[in-house]
């Protein structure tokens, strides 16, 4: 694997540092023989020290919540792997997650990133790749194969704009309509989708254009796409006028 690794420095890379202690690793796989074999192979490699293994999601989460785990190495062949990552992010946020045995296609890598994975090693990766990934994420970095970078950016660019990414100046209804504008829907189609009058849609579109300081729908969509992501809390911004 030819990884792109980033440790958060200005240049994206930092020189190796002397570690005050080994990296405490939890190995998670529902195939017990695989789990135990990987734990034995990893422990003592580089700065890695495997302190525990788990063969199911509940056991893994219990061990993460107990503390002392720096990095969880997760077998992506587990049927509930992504669900486990999401739960780990909520319940044990200090633990970094490396996915291994990942089938390396853009959709899988994107799903891992959205769930909260910090780095991954594809199914064709080596033990040395896995050790490097563990060390990188333990330092606060991320790991992504260089061959996946371009497809990921293209896929992200094609995704419809989420409501949480829209300007906070827009009301909740205007954000609903802006999402549909971004999806290419006509005013008539938006009215049918939302169950409101066509004249109401036109008024909301006019308000959106006015707030964004643009004169047309295409300009509005282009400007909306330039806005930085916002939190989902923005969705609950109070209306400036009663919702129709």
C-alpha positions as CSV (number, residue, x, y, z in Angstrom):
1,X,0.0,0.0,0.0
2,X,1.2,3.5,-0.8
3,X,-0.4,5.5,2.1
4,X,-1.1,9.2,2.4
5,X,-0.4,9.8,6.1
6,X,-1.0,13.1,7.9
7,X,-0.1,13.9,11.5
8,X,-1.5,17.4,11.7
9,X,1.7,19.4,11.3
10,X,1.8,22.4,8.9
11,X,3.4,20.3,6.2
12,X,1.2,17.3,6.9
13,X,4.1,15.2,8.2
14,X,6.2,15.2,11.3
15,X,9.6,13.6,12.1
16,X,9.4,10.5,14.3
17,X,9.4,11.2,18.0
18,X,10.6,9.1,20.9
19,X,7.6,7.6,22.6
20,X,7.2,7.8,26.3
21,X,5.5,4.4,26.2
22,X,4.2,1.7,23.9
23,X,1.0,2.1,22.0
24,X,-1.7,0.1,23.7
25,X,-3.7,-1.8,21.1
26,X,-7.0,-3.7,21.2
27,X,-7.5,-6.2,18.4
28,X,-11.1,-6.9,17.4
29,X,-12.3,-9.8,15.1
30,X,-15.1,-12.2,15.3
31,X,-12.9,-15.0,14.0
32,X,-11.2,-16.0,17.2
33,X,-8.2,-17.8,15.6
34,X,-7.6,-14.8,13.3
35,X,-8.0,-12.4,16.3
36,X,-5.5,-14.3,18.5
37,X,-3.0,-14.8,15.6
38,X,-3.0,-11.1,14.7
39,X,-2.7,-10.1,18.3
40,X,0.4,-12.3,18.7
41,X,1.9,-11.1,15.4
42,X,1.4,-7.4,16.2
43,X,2.6,-7.3,19.8
44,X,6.1,-6.1,20.1
45,X,6.3,-4.9,16.5
46,X,7.5,-1.3,16.4
47,X,5.9,0.6,19.3
48,X,2.9,-1.6,19.4
49,X,1.8,-3.6,22.5
50,X,-1.4,-5.6,22.2
51,X,-3.1,-5.4,25.6
52,X,-6.3,-7.2,24.8
53,X,-8.4,-8.8,22.1
54,X,-12.2,-9.1,21.6
55,X,-14.2,-11.3,19.4
56,X,-17.5,-9.3,19.4
57,X,-18.7,-5.7,19.5
58,X,-19.9,-5.6,23.1
59,X,-16.7,-7.1,24.5
60,X,-14.7,-4.6,22.4
61,X,-16.7,-1.6,23.6
62,X,-16.5,-2.7,27.2
63,X,-12.7,-2.9,26.9
64,X,-12.5,0.5,25.3
65,X,-14.7,2.1,27.9
66,X,-12.5,0.6,30.6
67,X,-9.6,2.9,29.5
68,X,-6.0,2.2,28.7
69,X,-6.6,1.5,24.9
70,X,-4.9,3.9,22.5
71,X,-5.8,2.2,19.2
72,X,-8.4,-0.4,18.3
73,X,-7.5,-2.5,15.3
74,X,-10.8,-3.6,13.8
75,X,-11.5,-6.4,11.3
76,X,-13.8,-4.9,8.7
77,X,-15.0,-8.4,7.7
78,X,-17.1,-8.3,10.9
79,X,-20.8,-7.8,9.9
80,X,-21.3,-5.1,12.5
81,X,-17.9,-3.4,12.0
82,X,-19.2,0.1,11.0
83,X,-21.8,0.1,13.8
84,X,-19.1,-0.7,16.2
85,X,-17.0,2.2,15.0
86,X,-19.9,4.6,15.4
87,X,-20.5,3.4,19.0
88,X,-16.8,3.6,19.8
89,X,-16.8,7.3,18.6
90,X,-19.7,8.0,21.0
91,X,-18.7,5.9,24.0
92,X,-14.9,5.8,23.9
93,X,-13.9,8.9,21.9
94,X,-10.3,8.8,23.1
95,X,-9.7,5.5,21.3
96,X,-8.4,5.8,17.7
97,X,-9.6,3.2,15.2
98,X,-7.7,1.5,12.4
99,X,-9.7,-0.7,10.0
100,X,-8.0,-3.6,8.5
101,X,-8.9,-6.2,5.8
102,X,-10.9,-3.4,4.1
103,X,-12.0,-4.0,0.5
104,X,-10.5,-0.9,-1.0
105,X,-13.1,0.8,-3.1
106,X,-14.2,4.4,-2.7
107,X,-17.6,3.6,-1.3
108,X,-16.1,1.5,1.5
109,X,-13.4,4.0,2.4
110,X,-15.9,6.8,2.5
111,X,-18.3,4.8,4.7
112,X,-15.4,4.2,7.1
113,X,-14.4,7.8,7.2
114,X,-18.0,8.9,7.9
115,X,-18.3,6.3,10.7
116,X,-15.2,7.7,12.4
117,X,-12.3,5.4,11.3
118,X,-8.9,7.2,11.6
119,X,-7.0,5.0,9.2
120,X,-7.3,1.8,7.3
121,X,-5.2,-1.0,5.8
122,X,-6.7,-2.8,2.8
123,X,-7.1,-6.5,2.5
124,X,-3.9,-6.8,0.4
125,X,-1.9,-4.8,3.0
126,X,1.0,-6.2,5.0
127,X,1.6,-6.5,8.7
128,X,4.2,-3.7,8.3
129,X,1.4,-1.5,6.8
130,X,-0.8,-2.2,9.8
131,X,2.0,-1.3,12.3
132,X,2.7,1.9,10.4
133,X,-1.0,2.8,10.4
134,X,-1.3,2.1,14.2
135,X,1.7,4.4,14.9
136,X,0.4,7.1,12.6
137,X,-3.1,7.3,14.1
138,X,-1.7,7.0,17.6
139,X,0.2,10.3,16.8
140,X,-3.1,11.9,15.8
141,X,-2.7,11.4,12.1
142,X,-4.9,9.7,9.5
143,X,-4.0,7.0,6.9
144,X,-5.5,6.7,3.4
145,X,-4.2,4.9,0.4
146,X,-2.9,7.3,-2.2
147,X,-4.9,5.5,-4.9
148,X,-8.1,6.3,-3.1
149,X,-7.5,10.1,-2.6
150,X,-8.8,11.2,-6.1
151,X,-11.8,8.9,-6.2
152,X,-12.8,10.0,-2.7
153,X,-12.7,13.7,-3.5
154,X,-14.7,13.1,-6.7
155,X,-17.3,11.1,-4.8
156,X,-17.6,13.8,-2.2
157,X,-18.0,16.4,-4.8
158,X,-20.9,14.6,-6.4
159,X,-22.9,14.2,-3.2
160,X,-26.0,16.3,-2.6
161,X,-25.6,19.2,-0.3
162,X,-26.8,18.3,3.3
163,X,-29.0,20.6,5.1
164,X,-26.4,21.0,7.9
165,X,-24.1,22.5,5.3
166,X,-26.4,25.4,4.4
167,X,-25.9,29.0,5.6
168,X,-27.3,29.7,9.0
169,X,-29.1,32.8,7.7
170,X,-31.6,30.5,5.9
171,X,-34.7,29.4,7.7
172,X,-35.5,25.7,8.1
173,X,-37.9,25.7,5.2
174,X,-35.4,27.6,3.0
175,X,-32.8,25.0,3.8
176,X,-35.2,22.3,2.8
177,X,-35.8,24.0,-0.5
178,X,-32.1,24.8,-1.0
179,X,-31.3,21.1,-0.7
180,X,-33.8,20.3,-3.4
181,X,-32.4,23.1,-5.6
182,X,-29.0,21.5,-5.2
183,X,-30.6,18.3,-6.3
184,X,-31.7,19.9,-9.6
185,X,-35.5,19.9,-8.9
186,X,-37.7,22.5,-10.5
187,X,-40.0,24.8,-8.5
188,X,-43.0,22.6,-9.5
189,X,-41.2,19.5,-8.4
190,X,-40.2,21.1,-5.1
191,X,-43.8,22.1,-4.4
192,X,-44.9,18.5,-5.1
193,X,-42.2,17.0,-2.9
194,X,-42.9,19.3,0.1
195,X,-46.7,19.5,-0.4
196,X,-46.8,23.3,-0.6
197,X,-48.1,25.8,-3.2
198,X,-45.9,26.6,-6.2
199,X,-46.2,30.4,-5.4
200,X,-44.9,29.6,-1.9
201,X,-41.8,27.8,-3.4
202,X,-41.2,30.8,-5.7
203,X,-41.3,33.1,-2.7
204,X,-38.8,31.0,-0.8
205,X,-36.5,30.7,-3.8
206,X,-36.6,34.5,-4.1
207,X,-35.7,34.8,-0.4
208,X,-32.8,32.4,-0.8
209,X,-31.4,34.3,-3.8
210,X,-31.8,37.6,-2.0
211,X,-30.0,36.3,1.2
212,X,-27.1,34.8,-0.9
213,X,-26.8,38.0,-3.0
214,X,-27.2,36.2,-6.3
215,X,-29.5,36.5,-9.2
216,X,-30.1,32.9,-10.4
217,X,-30.5,29.4,-9.2
218,X,-27.2,28.2,-10.6
219,X,-25.3,30.9,-8.8
220,X,-27.2,30.0,-5.6
221,X,-26.3,26.4,-5.8
222,X,-22.6,27.2,-6.6
223,X,-22.5,29.5,-3.5
224,X,-24.2,27.0,-1.3
225,X,-21.6,24.4,-2.2
226,X,-18.8,26.7,-1.1
227,X,-20.1,27.0,2.4
228,X,-18.2,25.1,5.1
229,X,-20.0,22.2,6.9
230,X,-22.1,23.2,9.8
231,X,-23.3,21.2,12.7
232,X,-26.7,19.5,12.7
233,X,-27.8,21.9,15.3
234,X,-28.1,24.5,12.6
235,X,-31.2,22.5,11.4
236,X,-33.1,23.8,14.5
237,X,-32.4,27.5,13.8
238,X,-35.8,29.3,14.5
239,X,-37.8,30.4,11.5
240,X,-37.9,34.1,10.7
241,X,-41.5,33.7,9.8
242,X,-44.1,31.0,10.4
243,X,-43.4,27.8,8.4
244,X,-45.8,27.3,5.5
